[in-house]
Amino acid sequence: MPKPIYILNGPNLNLLGLRQPEVYGKATLEDVAEGCASLAAELGLTMRFHQSNHEGQIIDWIHQARSEGAGIILNPAAYSHTSIAILDALNAFDGPVLEVHISNIHRREAFRYHSYVSQRADGVIAGFGTDGYLLALRRMATLLGHS
Ligand code: DQA
């Protein structure tokens, strides 16, 4: 059984579809998870899809992925801009890491321009709405030799 892709979501993304729909769109995180599940199946990948509002929980999932995951797709949300701890955890993971932002963080407040996670990411997608997750999955399939 091939190892799953970990798709991890940071704080406030549980409110996707409700919070600032003019910025993040109307799709819910459940819609995103469903879209990812069907594309993953099409690409011959399996996935684990998680969201947490807690930095330590996200770090624990990254640690789990060290032995159980083939790759990580991560929307660290606001932790992108603050968390050296998440960067350190990703640096202890050997597989591909793709960073996703629903909004274009470079067209927003200056404090969103820098992401610690980008220093480890093999690719960054921003501003494609929730389609960014699907694009990241396709890229992950390529990186893992599934396409
Ligand atoms: C986000 C962008 C972050 O700056 C913000 O804190 C989020 C979501 C995005 O997906 O566009 O919560 O990561």
Backbone and ligand atoms as CSV (ligand in chain L), in Angstrom:
chain,resi,resn,atom,element,x,y,z
A,1,MET,N,N,0.857,-1.212,0.000
A,1,MET,CA,C,0.000,0.000,0.000
A,1,MET,C,C,0.885,1.253,0.000
A,2,PRO,N,N,0.775,2.131,-1.025
A,2,PRO,CA,C,1.606,3.344,-1.020
A,2,PRO,C,C,1.247,4.274,0.136
A,3,LYS,N,N,2.233,5.003,0.587
A,3,LYS,CA,C,1.986,5.927,1.704
A,3,LYS,C,C,1.082,7.079,1.264
A,4,PRO,N,N,0.237,7.586,2.161
A,4,PRO,CA,C,-0.661,8.688,1.797
A,4,PRO,C,C,0.050,10.046,1.744
A,5,ILE,N,N,-0.590,10.974,1.017
A,5,ILE,CA,C,-0.191,12.377,1.044
A,5,ILE,C,C,-0.899,13.002,2.238
A,6,TYR,N,N,-0.162,13.710,3.047
A,6,TYR,CA,C,-0.768,14.454,4.150
A,6,TYR,C,C,-1.166,15.839,3.632
A,7,ILE,N,N,-2.450,16.166,3.750
A,7,ILE,CA,C,-2.910,17.508,3.380
A,7,ILE,C,C,-3.324,18.191,4.682
A,8,LEU,N,N,-2.511,19.162,5.100
A,8,LEU,CA,C,-2.662,19.766,6.430
A,8,LEU,C,C,-3.100,21.223,6.314
A,9,ASN,N,N,-4.024,21.582,7.164
A,9,ASN,CA,C,-4.603,22.935,7.149
A,9,ASN,C,C,-4.503,23.567,8.521
A,10,GLY,N,N,-4.059,24.814,8.544
A,10,GLY,CA,C,-3.850,25.518,9.799
A,10,GLY,C,C,-5.072,26.261,10.306
A,11,PRO,N,N,-4.820,27.186,11.229
A,11,PRO,CA,C,-5.895,27.826,11.984
A,11,PRO,C,C,-6.886,28.605,11.126
A,12,ASN,N,N,-8.118,28.527,11.566
A,12,ASN,CA,C,-9.269,29.248,10.985
A,12,ASN,C,C,-9.764,28.662,9.671
A,13,LEU,N,N,-9.045,27.694,9.136
A,13,LEU,CA,C,-9.506,27.114,7.867
A,13,LEU,C,C,-10.723,26.214,8.062
A,14,ASN,N,N,-11.027,25.869,9.301
A,14,ASN,CA,C,-12.305,25.173,9.579
A,14,ASN,C,C,-13.488,26.080,9.243
A,15,LEU,N,N,-13.238,27.390,9.172
A,15,LEU,CA,C,-14.314,28.352,8.873
A,15,LEU,C,C,-14.392,28.705,7.388
A,16,LEU,N,N,-13.644,27.951,6.580
A,16,LEU,CA,C,-13.660,28.224,5.139
A,16,LEU,C,C,-15.102,28.197,4.615
A,17,GLY,N,N,-15.432,29.167,3.769
A,17,GLY,CA,C,-16.796,29.273,3.247
A,17,GLY,C,C,-17.652,30.226,4.067
A,18,LEU,N,N,-17.234,30.422,5.320
A,18,LEU,CA,C,-17.976,31.321,6.220
A,18,LEU,C,C,-17.191,32.594,6.475
A,19,ARG,N,N,-15.869,32.444,6.653
A,19,ARG,CA,C,-15.035,33.598,7.018
A,19,ARG,C,C,-14.571,34.314,5.756
A,20,GLN,N,N,-14.733,35.612,5.705
A,20,GLN,CA,C,-14.260,36.452,4.602
A,20,GLN,C,C,-14.392,35.766,3.227
A,21,PRO,N,N,-15.625,35.412,2.822
A,21,PRO,CA,C,-15.768,34.718,1.524
A,21,PRO,C,C,-15.242,35.542,0.353
A,22,GLU,N,N,-15.172,36.870,0.525
A,22,GLU,CA,C,-14.640,37.706,-0.570
A,22,GLU,C,C,-13.136,37.473,-0.745
A,23,VAL,N,N,-12.489,36.946,0.291
A,23,VAL,CA,C,-11.047,36.649,0.209
A,23,VAL,C,C,-10.814,35.169,-0.088
A,24,TYR,N,N,-11.576,34.303,0.623
A,24,TYR,CA,C,-11.285,32.859,0.582
A,24,TYR,C,C,-12.303,32.041,-0.206
A,25,GLY,N,N,-13.364,32.688,-0.694
A,25,GLY,CA,C,-14.353,31.961,-1.488
A,25,GLY,C,C,-15.436,31.313,-0.643
A,26,LYS,N,N,-16.339,30.621,-1.326
A,26,LYS,CA,C,-17.521,30.068,-0.660
A,26,LYS,C,C,-17.416,28.575,-0.382
A,27,ALA,N,N,-16.424,27.919,-0.960
A,27,ALA,CA,C,-16.275,26.475,-0.720
A,27,ALA,C,C,-15.892,26.243,0.740
A,28,THR,N,N,-16.421,25.178,1.318
A,28,THR,CA,C,-16.066,24.819,2.697
A,28,THR,C,C,-14.845,23.891,2.667
A,29,LEU,N,N,-14.271,23.680,3.855
A,29,LEU,CA,C,-13.118,22.781,3.928
A,29,LEU,C,C,-13.547,21.354,3.574
A,30,GLU,N,N,-14.794,21.029,3.888
A,30,GLU,CA,C,-15.314,19.708,3.521
A,30,GLU,C,C,-15.373,19.564,1.992
A,31,ASP,N,N,-15.805,20.640,1.314
A,31,ASP,CA,C,-15.807,20.621,-0.160
A,31,ASP,C,C,-14.383,20.380,-0.677
A,32,VAL,N,N,-13.421,21.071,-0.053
A,32,VAL,CA,C,-12.024,20.925,-0.484
A,32,VAL,C,C,-11.557,19.486,-0.274
A,33,ALA,N,N,-11.892,18.930,0.902
A,33,ALA,CA,C,-11.485,17.552,1.217
A,33,ALA,C,C,-12.093,16.576,0.207
A,34,GLU,N,N,-13.361,16.804,-0.148
A,34,GLU,CA,C,-14.021,15.907,-1.119
A,34,GLU,C,C,-13.361,16.006,-2.495
A,35,GLY,N,N,-13.074,17.246,-2.920
A,35,GLY,CA,C,-12.416,17.452,-4.215
A,35,GLY,C,C,-11.047,16.787,-4.239
A,36,CYS,N,N,-10.315,16.924,-3.145
A,36,CYS,CA,C,-8.975,16.312,-3.059
A,36,CYS,C,C,-9.088,14.794,-3.086
A,37,ALA,N,N,-10.083,14.254,-2.379
A,37,ALA,CA,C,-10.225,12.792,-2.314
A,37,ALA,C,C,-10.496,12.227,-3.702
A,38,SER,N,N,-11.376,12.897,-4.481
A,38,SER,CA,C,-11.675,12.308,-5.790
A,38,SER,C,C,-10.495,12.476,-6.742
A,39,LEU,N,N,-9.796,13.610,-6.692
A,39,LEU,CA,C,-8.623,13.759,-7.570
A,39,LEU,C,C,-7.511,12.787,-7.153
A,40,ALA,N,N,-7.316,12.630,-5.847
A,40,ALA,CA,C,-6.269,11.712,-5.372
A,40,ALA,C,C,-6.539,10.309,-5.916
A,41,ALA,N,N,-7.803,9.881,-5.869
A,41,ALA,CA,C,-8.150,8.544,-6.365
A,41,ALA,C,C,-7.829,8.438,-7.858
A,42,GLU,N,N,-8.170,9.505,-8.610
A,42,GLU,CA,C,-7.891,9.533,-10.050
A,42,GLU,C,C,-6.382,9.412,-10.329
A,43,LEU,N,N,-5.590,10.037,-9.468
A,43,LEU,CA,C,-4.138,10.057,-9.657
A,43,LEU,C,C,-3.444,8.833,-9.060
A,44,GLY,N,N,-4.236,7.959,-8.441
A,44,GLY,CA,C,-3.655,6.768,-7.822
A,44,GLY,C,C,-2.948,7.067,-6.512
A,45,LEU,N,N,-3.379,8.145,-5.843
A,45,LEU,CA,C,-2.789,8.520,-4.551
A,45,LEU,C,C,-3.813,8.301,-3.440
A,46,THR,N,N,-3.329,8.113,-2.230
A,46,THR,CA,C,-4.220,8.161,-1.075
A,46,THR,C,C,-3.830,9.380,-0.255
A,47,MET,N,N,-4.733,9.832,0.596
A,47,MET,CA,C,-4.436,11.054,1.359
A,47,MET,C,C,-5.010,10.992,2.766
A,48,ARG,N,N,-4.407,11.769,3.616
A,48,ARG,CA,C,-4.990,12.063,4.936
A,48,ARG,C,C,-5.181,13.558,4.987
A,49,PHE,N,N,-6.398,13.983,5.250
A,49,PHE,CA,C,-6.745,15.403,5.217
A,49,PHE,C,C,-7.065,15.859,6.636
A,50,HIS,N,N,-6.318,16.846,7.139
A,50,HIS,CA,C,-6.503,17.292,8.526
A,50,HIS,C,C,-6.540,18.813,8.613
A,51,GLN,N,N,-7.207,19.305,9.630
A,51,GLN,CA,C,-7.170,20.753,9.967
A,51,GLN,C,C,-7.041,20.891,11.472
A,52,SER,N,N,-6.220,21.838,11.906
A,52,SER,CA,C,-6.173,22.150,13.337
A,52,SER,C,C,-5.915,23.632,13.560
A,53,ASN,N,N,-6.464,24.125,14.657
A,53,ASN,CA,C,-6.198,25.505,15.073
A,53,ASN,C,C,-4.988,25.582,15.995
A,54,HIS,N,N,-4.307,24.435,16.194
A,54,HIS,CA,C,-3.228,24.354,17.181
A,54,HIS,C,C,-1.900,23.990,16.508
A,55,GLU,N,N,-0.917,24.844,16.738
A,55,GLU,CA,C,0.398,24.667,16.113
A,55,GLU,C,C,1.003,23.292,16.420
A,56,GLY,N,N,0.936,22.884,17.699
A,56,GLY,CA,C,1.541,21.612,18.120
A,56,GLY,C,C,0.912,20.419,17.407
A,57,GLN,N,N,-0.384,20.476,17.174
A,57,GLN,CA,C,-1.069,19.382,16.479
A,57,GLN,C,C,-0.559,19.264,15.033
A,58,ILE,N,N,-0.357,20.410,14.404
A,58,ILE,CA,C,0.151,20.393,13.020
A,58,ILE,C,C,1.562,19.796,13.001
A,59,ILE,N,N,2.361,20.175,13.993
A,59,ILE,CA,C,3.721,19.633,14.100
A,59,ILE,C,C,3.669,18.119,14.317
A,60,ASP,N,N,2.740,17.654,15.164
A,60,ASP,CA,C,2.613,16.202,15.402
A,60,ASP,C,C,2.259,15.457,14.114
A,61,TRP,N,N,1.382,16.042,13.287
A,61,TRP,CA,C,1.046,15.381,12.013
A,61,TRP,C,C,2.252,15.354,11.087
A,62,ILE,N,N,3.046,16.428,11.084
A,62,ILE,CA,C,4.259,16.439,10.240
A,62,ILE,C,C,5.223,15.341,10.716
A,63,HIS,N,N,5.353,15.188,12.035
A,63,HIS,CA,C,6.212,14.122,12.570
A,63,HIS,C,C,5.694,12.753,12.147
A,64,GLN,N,N,4.375,12.582,12.199
A,64,GLN,CA,C,3.763,11.307,11.797
A,64,GLN,C,C,4.087,11.018,10.320
A,65,ALA,N,N,4.041,12.084,9.514
A,65,ALA,CA,C,4.299,11.919,8.081
A,65,ALA,C,C,5.735,11.461,7.818
A,66,ARG,N,N,6.654,11.698,8.759
A,66,ARG,CA,C,8.041,11.248,8.588
A,66,ARG,C,C,8.107,9.741,8.310
A,67,SER,N,N,7.259,8.986,9.005
A,67,SER,CA,C,7.268,7.539,8.769
A,67,SER,C,C,6.082,7.068,7.935
A,68,GLU,N,N,4.976,7.827,7.958
A,68,GLU,CA,C,3.750,7.310,7.329
A,68,GLU,C,C,3.325,8.044,6.063
A,69,GLY,N,N,3.995,9.151,5.714
A,69,GLY,CA,C,3.525,9.960,4.587
A,69,GLY,C,C,4.512,9.984,3.433
A,70,ALA,N,N,3.973,10.073,2.205
A,70,ALA,CA,C,4.832,10.168,1.014
A,70,ALA,C,C,5.184,11.623,0.716
A,71,GLY,N,N,4.289,12.538,1.070
A,71,GLY,CA,C,4.502,13.954,0.799
A,71,GLY,C,C,3.531,14.777,1.632
A,72,ILE,N,N,3.804,16.070,1.709
A,72,ILE,CA,C,2.948,16.962,2.508
A,72,ILE,C,C,2.507,18.140,1.656
A,73,ILE,N,N,1.192,18.383,1.658
A,73,ILE,CA,C,0.620,19.615,1.095
A,73,ILE,C,C,0.089,20.384,2.301
A,74,LEU,N,N,0.568,21.592,2.464
A,74,LEU,CA,C,0.280,22.313,3.709
A,74,LEU,C,C,-0.204,23.727,3.432
A,75,ASN,N,N,-1.376,24.048,3.983
A,75,ASN,CA,C,-1.767,25.460,4.078
A,75,ASN,C,C,-1.635,25.829,5.548
A,76,PRO,N,N,-0.498,26.425,5.917
A,76,PRO,CA,C,-0.252,26.704,7.336
A,76,PRO,C,C,-1.067,27.885,7.858
A,77,ALA,N,N,-1.827,28.546,6.957
A,77,ALA,CA,C,-2.624,29.729,7.310
A,77,ALA,C,C,-1.717,30.748,8.009
A,78,ALA,N,N,-2.172,31.364,9.090
A,78,ALA,CA,C,-1.380,32.437,9.704
A,78,ALA,C,C,-0.047,31.943,10.268
A,79,TYR,N,N,0.062,30.627,10.552
A,79,TYR,CA,C,1.338,30.109,11.047
A,79,TYR,C,C,2.446,30.204,10.002
A,80,SER,N,N,2.073,30.351,8.720
A,80,SER,CA,C,3.087,30.550,7.669
A,80,SER,C,C,4.012,31.696,8.046
A,81,HIS,N,N,3.397,32.733,8.602
A,81,HIS,CA,C,4.104,34.000,8.810
A,81,HIS,C,C,4.783,34.091,10.176
A,82,THR,N,N,4.577,33.068,11.009
A,82,THR,CA,C,5.092,33.155,12.389
A,82,THR,C,C,5.875,31.938,12.858
A,83,SER,N,N,5.662,30.770,12.230
A,83,SER,CA,C,6.082,29.541,12.915
A,83,SER,C,C,7.408,28.957,12.436
A,84,ILE,N,N,8.446,29.243,13.209
A,84,ILE,CA,C,9.735,28.579,12.977
A,84,ILE,C,C,9.618,27.112,13.376
A,85,ALA,N,N,8.734,26.818,14.335
A,85,ALA,CA,C,8.560,25.431,14.794
A,85,ALA,C,C,8.011,24.546,13.670
A,86,ILE,N,N,7.074,25.067,12.884
A,86,ILE,CA,C,6.557,24.279,11.753
A,86,ILE,C,C,7.651,24.123,10.688
A,87,LEU,N,N,8.417,25.168,10.434
A,87,LEU,CA,C,9.543,25.056,9.497
A,87,LEU,C,C,10.519,23.976,9.968
A,88,ASP,N,N,10.855,23.982,11.246
A,88,ASP,CA,C,11.791,22.979,11.782
A,88,ASP,C,C,11.243,21.569,11.594
A,89,ALA,N,N,9.944,21.396,11.853
A,89,ALA,CA,C,9.329,20.068,11.689
A,89,ALA,C,C,9.406,19.643,10.219
A,90,LEU,N,N,9.124,20.559,9.305
A,90,LEU,CA,C,9.183,20.230,7.870
A,90,LEU,C,C,10.604,19.895,7.445
A,91,ASN,N,N,11.577,20.547,8.066
A,91,ASN,CA,C,12.983,20.259,7.738
A,91,ASN,C,C,13.396,18.860,8.189
A,92,ALA,N,N,12.590,18.253,9.067
A,92,ALA,CA,C,12.866,16.885,9.509
A,92,ALA,C,C,12.088,15.861,8.676
A,93,PHE,N,N,11.403,16.333,7.638
A,93,PHE,CA,C,10.632,15.452,6.751
A,93,PHE,C,C,11.373,15.363,5.418
A,94,ASP,N,N,11.523,14.149,4.888
A,94,ASP,CA,C,12.366,13.978,3.699
A,94,ASP,C,C,11.639,14.109,2.363
A,95,GLY,N,N,10.327,13.911,2.331
A,95,GLY,CA,C,9.595,13.896,1.059
A,95,GLY,C,C,9.269,15.292,0.559
A,96,PRO,N,N,8.537,15.358,-0.574
A,96,PRO,CA,C,8.152,16.661,-1.120
A,96,PRO,C,C,7.153,17.409,-0.245
A,97,VAL,N,N,7.328,18.723,-0.190
A,97,VAL,CA,C,6.439,19.609,0.574
A,97,VAL,C,C,5.941,20.698,-0.373
A,98,LEU,N,N,4.630,20.848,-0.463
A,98,LEU,CA,C,4.042,21.920,-1.275
A,98,LEU,C,C,3.196,22.805,-0.373
A,99,GLU,N,N,3.380,24.100,-0.529
A,99,GLU,CA,C,2.671,25.086,0.307
A,99,GLU,C,C,1.531,25.702,-0.509
A,100,VAL,N,N,0.360,25.765,0.089
A,100,VAL,CA,C,-0.813,26.315,-0.601
A,100,VAL,C,C,-1.375,27.488,0.197
A,101,HIS,N,N,-1.675,28.557,-0.510
A,101,HIS,CA,C,-2.476,29.647,0.061
A,101,HIS,C,C,-3.639,29.913,-0.887
A,102,ILE,N,N,-4.818,29.968,-0.332
A,102,ILE,CA,C,-6.018,30.192,-1.147
A,102,ILE,C,C,-5.972,31.592,-1.755
A,103,SER,N,N,-5.614,32.563,-0.935
A,103,SER,CA,C,-5.532,33.950,-1.403
A,103,SER,C,C,-4.117,34.244,-1.899
A,104,ASN,N,N,-3.990,35.345,-2.646
A,104,ASN,CA,C,-2.658,35.779,-3.069
A,104,ASN,C,C,-2.045,36.610,-1.944
A,105,ILE,N,N,-1.208,35.945,-1.141
A,105,ILE,CA,C,-0.656,36.601,0.056
A,105,ILE,C,C,0.225,37.802,-0.306
A,106,HIS,N,N,0.666,37.877,-1.561
A,106,HIS,CA,C,1.541,38.987,-1.979
A,106,HIS,C,C,0.767,40.236,-2.366
A,107,ARG,N,N,-0.553,40.106,-2.408
A,107,ARG,CA,C,-1.373,41.277,-2.746
A,107,ARG,C,C,-2.124,41.768,-1.511
A,108,ARG,N,N,-1.720,41.262,-0.334
A,108,ARG,CA,C,-2.449,41.593,0.888
A,108,ARG,C,C,-1.550,42.409,1.835
A,109,GLU,N,N,-1.818,42.330,3.128
A,109,GLU,CA,C,-1.026,43.113,4.076
A,109,GLU,C,C,0.443,42.661,4.031
A,110,ALA,N,N,1.357,43.595,4.306
A,110,ALA,CA,C,2.793,43.295,4.214
A,110,ALA,C,C,3.198,42.148,5.141
A,111,PHE,N,N,2.509,41.978,6.284
A,111,PHE,CA,C,2.916,40.904,7.207
A,111,PHE,C,C,2.659,39.516,6.623
A,112,ARG,N,N,1.919,39.446,5.513
A,112,ARG,CA,C,1.678,38.133,4.876
A,112,ARG,C,C,2.693,37.834,3.775
A,113,TYR,N,N,3.567,38.778,3.456
A,113,TYR,CA,C,4.485,38.576,2.327
A,113,TYR,C,C,5.533,37.495,2.618
A,114,HIS,N,N,5.897,37.348,3.890
A,114,HIS,CA,C,6.934,36.369,4.235
A,114,HIS,C,C,6.323,35.112,4.835
A,115,SER,N,N,6.751,33.970,4.317
A,115,SER,CA,C,6.337,32.683,4.898
A,115,SER,C,C,7.582,31.893,5.281
A,116,TYR,N,N,7.680,31.505,6.552
A,116,TYR,CA,C,8.793,30.642,6.986
A,116,TYR,C,C,8.763,29.314,6.242
A,117,VAL,N,N,7.550,28.813,6.008
A,117,VAL,CA,C,7.375,27.498,5.388
A,117,VAL,C,C,7.952,27.469,3.966
A,118,SER,N,N,7.909,28.606,3.276
A,118,SER,CA,C,8.406,28.653,1.892
A,118,SER,C,C,9.877,28.275,1.792
A,119,GLN,N,N,10.610,28.452,2.880
A,119,GLN,CA,C,12.028,28.117,2.885
A,119,GLN,C,C,12.244,26.612,2.701
A,120,ARG,N,N,11.246,25.825,3.068
A,120,ARG,CA,C,11.348,24.363,2.919
A,120,ARG,C,C,10.512,23.828,1.746
A,121,ALA,N,N,9.540,24.635,1.306
A,121,ALA,CA,C,8.594,24.121,0.307
A,121,ALA,C,C,9.283,23.891,-1.036
A,122,ASP,N,N,8.910,22.793,-1.692
A,122,ASP,CA,C,9.401,22.532,-3.040
A,122,ASP,C,C,8.621,23.352,-4.061
A,123,GLY,N,N,7.448,23.821,-3.677
A,123,GLY,CA,C,6.649,24.686,-4.539
A,123,GLY,C,C,5.620,25.416,-3.706
A,124,VAL,N,N,5.213,26.578,-4.187
A,124,VAL,CA,C,4.237,27.410,-3.470
A,124,VAL,C,C,3.139,27.821,-4.450
A,125,ILE,N,N,1.891,27.665,-4.034
A,125,ILE,CA,C,0.746,28.076,-4.851
A,125,ILE,C,C,-0.033,29.098,-4.029
A,126,ALA,N,N,-0.287,30.261,-4.603
A,126,ALA,CA,C,-1.053,31.290,-3.886
A,126,ALA,C,C,-1.958,32.020,-4.856
A,127,GLY,N,N,-3.195,32.242,-4.428
A,127,GLY,CA,C,-4.099,33.077,-5.213
A,127,GLY,C,C,-4.935,32.327,-6.236
A,128,PHE,N,N,-4.927,31.014,-6.187
A,128,PHE,CA,C,-5.742,30.210,-7.117
A,128,PHE,C,C,-7.027,29.731,-6.450
A,129,GLY,N,N,-7.375,30.345,-5.326
A,129,GLY,CA,C,-8.551,29.880,-4.596
A,129,GLY,C,C,-8.331,28.453,-4.114
A,130,THR,N,N,-9.431,27.745,-3.887
A,130,THR,CA,C,-9.279,26.373,-3.380
A,130,THR,C,C,-8.801,25.413,-4.477
A,131,ASP,N,N,-8.794,25.857,-5.751
A,131,ASP,CA,C,-8.191,25.040,-6.819
A,131,ASP,C,C,-6.715,24.791,-6.536
A,132,GLY,N,N,-6.105,25.643,-5.732
A,132,GLY,CA,C,-4.691,25.484,-5.399
A,132,GLY,C,C,-4.384,24.112,-4.804
A,133,TYR,N,N,-5.328,23.577,-4.037
A,133,TYR,CA,C,-5.117,22.244,-3.440
A,133,TYR,C,C,-5.045,21.176,-4.534
A,134,LEU,N,N,-5.899,21.329,-5.555
A,134,LEU,CA,C,-5.938,20.338,-6.639
A,134,LEU,C,C,-4.675,20.445,-7.493
A,135,LEU,N,N,-4.234,21.689,-7.724
A,135,LEU,CA,C,-2.991,21.881,-8.480
A,135,LEU,C,C,-1.811,21.278,-7.719
A,136,ALA,N,N,-1.826,21.459,-6.416
A,136,ALA,CA,C,-0.740,20.911,-5.589
A,136,ALA,C,C,-0.760,19.380,-5.636
A,137,LEU,N,N,-1.950,18.801,-5.622
A,137,LEU,CA,C,-2.039,17.332,-5.690
A,137,LEU,C,C,-1.486,16.815,-7.018
A,138,ARG,N,N,-1.818,17.506,-8.110
A,138,ARG,CA,C,-1.294,17.089,-9.424
A,138,ARG,C,C,0.238,17.189,-9.436
A,139,ARG,N,N,0.752,18.267,-8.875
A,139,ARG,CA,C,2.211,18.435,-8.813
A,139,ARG,C,C,2.836,17.343,-7.936
A,140,MET,N,N,2.151,17.032,-6.833
A,140,MET,CA,C,2.649,15.987,-5.925
A,140,MET,C,C,2.724,14.657,-6.662
A,141,ALA,N,N,1.702,14.368,-7.471
A,141,ALA,CA,C,1.702,13.116,-8.242
A,141,ALA,C,C,2.918,13.078,-9.175
A,142,THR,N,N,3.207,14.211,-9.811
A,142,THR,CA,C,4.375,14.276,-10.705
A,142,THR,C,C,5.660,14.059,-9.910
A,143,LEU,N,N,5.773,14.747,-8.774
A,143,LEU,CA,C,6.996,14.639,-7.973
A,143,LEU,C,C,7.210,13.206,-7.477
A,144,LEU,N,N,6.098,12.500,-7.231
A,144,LEU,CA,C,6.203,11.124,-6.719
A,144,LEU,C,C,6.192,10.085,-7.834
A,145,GLY,N,N,6.204,10.578,-9.076
A,145,GLY,CA,C,6.267,9.649,-10.209
A,145,GLY,C,C,4.975,8.918,-10.501
A,146,HIS,N,N,3.830,9.536,-10.126
A,146,HIS,CA,C,2.532,8.908,-10.369
A,146,HIS,C,C,1.872,9.376,-11.656
A,147,SER,N,N,2.551,10.224,-12.444
A,147,SER,CA,C,1.868,10.689,-13.664
A,147,SER,C,C,2.850,10.743,-14.823
L,1,DQA,C1,C,-3.976,31.807,3.961
L,1,DQA,C2,C,-3.286,33.173,3.969
L,1,DQA,C3,C,-2.797,33.518,5.358
L,1,DQA,O1,O,-2.124,34.773,5.349
L,1,DQA,C4,C,-3.974,33.599,6.304
L,1,DQA,O2,O,-3.521,33.854,7.617
L,1,DQA,C5,C,-4.857,32.419,6.258
L,1,DQA,C6,C,-5.085,31.739,4.995
L,1,DQA,C7,C,-4.600,31.497,2.591
L,1,DQA,O3,O,-4.943,30.331,2.386
L,1,DQA,O4,O,-4.775,32.377,1.756
L,1,DQA,O5,O,-5.467,32.051,7.261
L,1,DQA,O6,O,-2.993,30.811,4.230
